[in-house]
Amino acid sequence: MSNPIFARLQATAQRLIAKYGQKGTVKRITPPDPVLGGDGTETSYPATLVPMTYDAKYIDGTTIKSGDIQIYISAIGLPIMPTVGDIVSANGTEYHVLNSDPNVYDGVTAVVHIVQGRQ
């Protein structure tokens, strides 16, 4: 059962991302059929997001590199949870998702998706 506090947090996150963010897309490429082969299917989902650079204290050169960005993606209206392997377009640039944190604290309501993106 969903906790009402998380629904309010989700609405607050949506409001802030809509105010300070931008429109972008989350692109997911499904692999081809293992038996029949063929090409993978590419599906783009519209999203509202905020791309931000990491603070210098978090950049360690291995897990987080200097060109990586942290992208906050609104969970409202996004039918998928961004995962590793997805591609997020922000600022006219495509970023590959290396790490994803869906922020589902009660197991039901995704408050906000935070992903690490690299060109």
C-alpha positions as CSV (number, residue, x, y, z in Angstrom):
1,M,0.0,0.0,0.0
2,S,1.3,3.4,-0.9
3,N,2.2,5.9,1.9
4,P,0.6,9.4,1.3
5,I,3.9,11.1,2.4
6,F,5.6,9.6,-0.7
7,A,2.9,10.8,-3.0
8,R,3.4,14.3,-1.6
9,L,7.2,14.0,-2.1
10,Q,6.6,12.8,-5.6
11,A,4.4,15.8,-6.4
12,T,7.0,18.2,-4.8
13,A,9.8,16.6,-6.9
14,Q,7.6,17.0,-10.1
15,R,6.9,20.6,-9.3
16,L,10.6,21.5,-8.8
17,I,11.8,19.5,-11.9
18,A,9.1,21.2,-14.0
19,K,10.1,24.6,-12.7
20,Y,13.9,24.3,-13.1
21,G,14.2,21.5,-15.6
22,Q,13.7,20.8,-19.3
23,K,12.1,18.4,-21.7
24,G,14.1,15.4,-22.7
25,T,13.8,11.7,-23.5
26,V,14.7,8.4,-22.1
27,K,15.5,6.0,-24.9
28,R,15.4,2.2,-24.3
29,I,16.7,-0.3,-26.9
30,T,15.3,-3.8,-26.4
31,P,17.6,-6.6,-27.7
32,P,16.6,-8.6,-30.8
33,D,14.7,-11.9,-30.4
34,P,17.3,-14.6,-29.4
35,V,15.8,-17.1,-31.8
36,L,14.6,-15.1,-34.8
37,G,17.3,-12.4,-34.6
38,G,16.8,-9.1,-36.3
39,D,17.3,-5.6,-35.0
40,G,16.6,-4.3,-31.5
41,T,13.6,-2.1,-31.0
42,E,14.2,1.5,-30.0
43,T,11.5,3.2,-27.9
44,S,11.7,6.9,-26.7
45,Y,9.8,8.1,-23.7
46,P,9.3,11.9,-23.1
47,A,10.5,13.0,-19.7
48,T,11.0,16.1,-17.7
49,L,14.5,16.3,-16.2
50,V,17.2,18.3,-14.6
51,P,20.9,17.6,-15.7
52,M,23.5,18.7,-13.2
53,T,27.3,18.3,-12.9
54,Y,28.7,16.4,-10.0
55,D,30.5,18.3,-7.2
56,A,34.3,18.0,-7.4
57,K,34.4,16.1,-4.2
58,Y,32.4,13.2,-5.7
59,I,34.6,12.8,-8.8
60,D,37.0,10.0,-8.1
61,G,38.1,9.2,-11.7
62,T,36.8,5.6,-11.6
63,T,33.1,5.4,-10.6
64,I,32.4,9.1,-11.4
65,K,34.5,10.8,-14.0
66,S,34.8,14.5,-14.7
67,G,32.4,14.5,-17.7
68,D,29.6,12.6,-15.9
69,I,26.4,14.3,-15.0
70,Q,23.7,13.6,-12.5
71,I,20.2,13.6,-14.0
72,Y,17.0,14.0,-11.9
73,I,14.1,12.6,-13.9
74,S,10.5,13.2,-12.8
75,A,8.7,9.9,-12.1
76,I,5.3,11.3,-12.9
77,G,4.3,10.5,-16.5
78,L,7.3,8.3,-17.2
79,P,6.0,4.7,-17.7
80,I,9.4,3.1,-17.2
81,M,12.1,3.2,-14.6
82,P,15.4,4.3,-16.2
83,T,18.0,1.5,-15.9
84,V,21.6,0.9,-16.9
85,G,21.8,0.7,-20.7
86,D,19.1,3.4,-21.4
87,I,20.0,6.6,-23.1
88,V,18.9,10.0,-21.7
89,S,18.9,13.1,-23.9
90,A,19.4,16.4,-22.2
91,N,20.8,19.7,-23.4
92,G,20.9,18.2,-26.9
93,T,23.3,15.5,-25.8
94,E,22.8,11.8,-25.3
95,Y,24.0,10.3,-22.1
96,H,24.3,6.6,-21.4
97,V,22.9,5.6,-18.0
98,L,25.7,4.0,-15.9
99,N,23.9,4.0,-12.6
100,S,20.3,4.4,-11.6
101,D,18.6,5.2,-8.3
102,P,14.8,5.0,-8.6
103,N,14.1,6.3,-5.0
104,V,11.2,4.0,-4.3
105,Y,11.2,4.2,-0.5
106,D,7.9,2.4,0.2
107,G,8.3,-0.2,-2.7
108,V,5.4,1.3,-4.6
109,T,5.8,5.1,-5.3
110,A,8.8,6.3,-7.3
111,V,9.5,9.7,-5.9
112,V,12.2,10.7,-8.5
113,H,14.7,8.9,-10.7
114,I,18.3,9.9,-10.3
115,V,20.7,8.5,-12.9
116,Q,24.4,8.9,-13.6
117,G,25.0,9.7,-17.3
118,R,28.1,9.6,-19.4
119,Q,28.6,10.7,-23.0
